[in-house]
């Protein structure tokens, strides 16, 4: 079943590039659009708002649609929206296209997570999902750093044209390799999905992720100017450091899949504790290039452990709403993006040092650690799942329970 997972990871790679690359090319977008840098930053917010709104709305609206054609349609939607971004004649059109590109983001990952989990045995669900999500993290290794290097030679519009092409490739790969899951994944009702997410076993992971994961974004949003002005790195060295960040995310995502399958609660406490400790170290050592780059890698590694763990906890807590819970997982992490960036910006607006957002990140990670306590209690109070044969899929378990 590796090819279906790989096909969906291609879509994840395109989505990851579209989401993160804008942060590195804002000056070029602002200059060509005739707007200020602050106004250009709305392109980041427009995408995030699209994700937050689209995740629940599209997921609920498509509960009865078979997963394979849904995945293909969402990828086609994503491709068209990014092509409009590449061709946008004015800044208003660019903002609108970024918003529409964000709408299918959460619904795609929600559907892909359920499909991926249905293709493997019960105890391998988190690893299958992290395999799909690896496309998102690989985008930070290749897509974002390469775009930062090439922006001087090519217009930023070509980057979004390439992302649109990736979306079409992903749609074709899904059509060719992902099996028809009708009869394997039981369709759900919109009312059942909405009712299921009211559970504290669903709400607590969402809130914990939205707050705690914001720590990484508080630092990452301002990482380039910190590396340039505090660490003293040049353009090529910064691009390499961004790739190192991506390597850390990818490694953490892989490790996180194994941790989520074996000890999710213990892994969650360890992750947030490590994030806070690493970022505190970064605050005091960013002037040293070696320690700065090491800190960036460790921050990415420890932060990306959280994603697979939260996904596992959501799947455990929302048997009747797997698609909606999984899509809201991505909405929560985009809230973390906006939350971390906003609070880090407030610290800078208050006249604090350029590294102040890193301390904001420490605070958010500790808040995530505190929120993990009631989450762990809710997990412990839940009914213990029955022992099932190793080959039983998530969908078969749902029908049996």
Buried (B, 14 or more C-beta within 10 A) or exposed (E): BEEBBBBBBBBBBBBBBBBBBBBBBBEBBBEBBEBEEEBBBBBBBBBBBBBBBBBBBBBBEBBEBBBBEBBBBBBBBBBBBBBBBBBBEEBEBBBBBBBBBBBBBBBBBBBBBBBBBBBBBBEBBBBBBBBBBBBBBBBBBBBBBBBBBBBEEEBBBBBBBBBBBBBBBBBBBBBEBBEEBEEBBBEBEBEEBBEBBEBBBBBBBBBBBBBBBBBBBBBBBBBBEBBBEBBEBEEEBBBBBBBBBBBBBBBBBBBBBBBBBEEBBEBBBBBBBBBBBBBBBBBEBBEEBEBBBBBBBBBBBBBBBBBBBBBBBBBBBBBBBBBBBBBBBBBBBBBBBBBBBBBBBBBBEEEBBBBBBBBBBBBBBBBBBEBBEEBBEBBEEEEEEEEBEEEBBBBBBBEEE
